[in-house]
């Protein structure tokens, strides 16, 4: 399940980065540099945590999955719902 969430965060980050690039090229407001930085950092952190979780067993794997869900939840709360 955490792999699906990690993939979703990566797709979301690519979408936000794409919207920022297209917005800048066409002269309409899009996500700013702060939003792009939050999404890119979250995507990198989630990918690292998911790779860590995939290569471990037991509590270490659970901890990696917990990081994925925590970072994804915080990103959605801080950047989309707040």
Order of alpha helices (4+ residues) and beta strands (2+ residues): alpha-alpha-alpha
